[in-house]
Each structure stands twice: as C-alpha cells, then as structure tokens.
Amino acid sequence: MANTNTIGPATRINGSVDTDEDLTVEGRIEGGPVRVRGRLNIAARGIVLSEETEVREAFIVGVFVGTLKSTDVVRIHQDGRIVGDVVAPRVVFVSDKPIAERTQTKPAAPPPRPRTEEPSASQEAAPEPAQATSDKEPRSIPPLPGLGHRSMQRKE
C-alpha cells in the first residue's frame, strides 16, 4: 500500500503539488498544477482550487474547483462539490445512506373506475380532476374546455 501524505486543516499551500503517493487534503491547495500519481482524497473541510489537476483516482468529500483529470475513477461523495470539468473513464456518486433510505416507493394507486354512462355536453366542458395512477399505466389527460374564437384575437 502506498504511503499517504496529509495536508492538515490549518495548512494552506499556494503553488504546485507533485507526489507519487496518495494525498489527503484537509486544508487548502491553491494554484497548481496538482499532480498525484496515487489517490487524491479531499476531506469534508478540504478545498482544492487548481486549474489543472491530474490524478490516478480521486475521492471528493470537500470542494474541488478547476479541471480534474483522472486515469482511473473519480468518486464524488454526497457532500462533495465540484465546480469545473471532470475528465475520467468513470465517475461514481457515493452516498452514506442505505439504499432503502435513498429510494422512495410510491403507494399503490387504486385502479381507475370504468365509465358506464355517456358524458353529456355539460360534463364535457368541465374536465374531471386527474386521478393518481401508477407509473405502469398510461395517464389520460382530460380535454380542455373550448376557448372560443375571441380568445385568439388581438386586443386593441
């Protein structure tokens, strides 16, 4: 396993960074270029402001601003923010929440009631309210009431 260099929370670096090992940023890096031949970890309070950053892989929990180029994968945590461009073969979004909490299931909707009578002229003008349907059934849209010929005329 590669050694990990850590830039502490009270540390601020202005300029370029070049390392063959993994780099964890808890502080701030400004300028660039930043070259990490290992893994770049940006912690929750870490900030990297670099026009050009090249890494093997990256895990973003904090803030990254600039262009991030990865040869392997970029993982963006749910709390991580990237402002700029990402060039990578894979980009993965990571969450701490279990899958059951992230997905919301919709309650089953009651089946639509069949119509048994023909609508009269007064019922056609007043559309029925839309009924909740499940995603598997096509939704029908009620017809719009007639607008009349004067609605399309220019008012002067």
N, C-alpha and C positions, 0 to 999 in steps of 0.2 A: 504494500500500500504506500502511496506517495505521502510525503510529508505535507502538512498544511501550514501555510503562513496565514497569520491573522492580523488584520488591521483593526485595532481596538476602537471602542466607541469614542474615545477622546482624541483620536488620531485623524489628521487631515493631510492628504497628500495632494500637492499641486504638481502635475507633470506626468511623465510616462512611468508605466509599471511593466516589467517584463519578468516572468517567472516560469520555470519548468515544472513547478509543483502546484498543488491546489492552493487557492487563495480564498479566504473568508473575509468579507468586508463588513465590519460592524460600525465603522466610522464613515469617512467620506473620501472619495477619489475624484479629483477634478483635472481636466486636461486630457492628456492621452498622448500617444496611443496606449492602450492597455492590452498586453499580450499574456495570456495564461495558457500554457500547454496542458494544463490539467483541468480541474473543475473550478469555476468561479461561483462562489456562494455569496449572495448578497443577503445579509441578515435583515431582520424586521426593521431595524433602525439604520441600516446601511444605505448609503447613497453613492451611486457611480454616475458621474457626468463626463462622458467621453464621446468625442465624435467618432472614434474608431476603436472598437474592442473586438479582439479575436480570441476565441476560447475553444477548447475541445468540447466541453459541455458547461451549461450554466443552470443554476437554480436561483430564481429570483423571488425573494420574500419581501425585500425592501423596494427601493426605487432605482430604476436604470433609465438614463436619458442619453440618447445617441443612437449609434448604429452598432448592433450586436451581431457578429458573425460567428457561427458555431459549426464545427466539423461533425458533431455528433447530434446532440439534443439540447433544447432549451426547455426547461421546466419553469412554468410561471405559477406561483402559489396564489391562492385566492386573495391574499392580502398584498401580493406583489403588483407593482405598476411598471409598465414600460412605455416610455414616450419616445418614439422614433421607429427605426426599422429593425426587423429581425430577419436574418438570413440563416436558415438552418434546414437540414433534411427532415427534422422532426421538431414539432413544438407541442408540448404537453401542458395541459392545465391541471393543477393539483389542488385538491381540497382536503381539509381535515375531517369534514363531516362524513359520517357513514352514508352509504348510498340511500338507505331508507329515508334519511332526513333530507337529502337533496332532491329526491323525486316527490312530486305531489301527485297523488292519484285523485282522479275525479270520481265523485259518486255516480253510480249508475243512474241514468235518467229514465223516467218512466216512458214506455213506448207511446208514440203519438196515437191519439184517438182517431178511429176511422170516421169519416163523414158519412152520414146516412141520408141527408137531405140536400137538395139543390139550393145554392145560395140565391137569395133574392137580390134585386137591384140595390136595395139599401145596404145589404150586407157586403156587396162587392165594393162599395165606395169606402167602407170603414174596414181596414185590414185588421185581422186578428193579431194579438201580440205574439211575438216569436216564442216558440217553446224551446226549452233546453233539450238538446239532443246529444247523443254520444258522438264521438269522433268517427265512428264506423258508419253512421247513417248520413246520407246527404241532407243538407239543410235546404228547406224550401223557403223562398223569400216571397212574402205576400206582395201582390201587385200594388203599385202606387195609385192613389186616387187621381182622377183626371184633373189637370191643372187649368184646362180651358185655353182658348186661343188668345186671351188678353194677357196672360202671364208672360208670353214671349214677345210682346210688343214693347217698343221703347217708350218710356215715359218722358214727356217733354213739358 
